[in-house]
Amino acid sequence: MKVLYLLCVFVLLQQVHAKAKAGQVVKEDLPYIACDVCEASITELYSATQSARSLQPKNKLDEVDIVVLIESICNPASTTGEWIRKIDIIESTLKDKRVLSLIEPGGLAKCGNECATIAKSCQNLLHEEIDADELSALLWKNKSSLDEVKATVCKKWTKRCKHRRMSLPSTYNRVDEEFVAQSEKDIEMERMLEQMKAMGMGGSLYNKDDLGEMMGMDGYDEEEDGPPPNFEL
């Protein structure tokens, strides 16, 4: 039973991993979600910074801790970046113009095309359009409100929210992606996989000896249980 359970776990992890790699960036959407992603990214980063600060003695947070948060806030596979998987991009009409908006339907979805597109917009913002060191310094000083930080990043340092919301051109036939919330089991399996990858186990080839050692199966009998196949994560 242990061998069967082990094989099932690794098969499921492979399936989850394959799904996580499926998302493709929709470049055509990027200009039309730029402002919303900027405000959402800064909101999440500000919240993560305040939460981390509250756990420190005298609420003092090292600037390097903020840099770590900046590095992970755009990664939907990380705990800090899970907010991206809560977002759905929808098309609506505003004053007879087609526009894109971000909403939270509820739950976490697998990272498909829209998730990958939001993550790319976030990465462009924090790693190309602004100086991340300036942002970490601003958050470290802790002298600005959330609205002030959003205004600084999205209107002063960039022009993402400086103008009116961009409308979609009539020639753009956009294909919407359905938001499907994952089950708690799928989410837990993905987190398990990410923990394994963080431990240096992702991308490695595991044989029966490796798996048995990881699971403490020193008494594994190949003649009785049969040789399990190799699994690659």
Summary of the structure (lengths in Angstrom):
residues: 233
radius of gyration: 21.6
end to end distance: 21.8
largest distance: 72.0
contacts: 625
relative contact order: 0.17
helix: 56%
strand: 9%
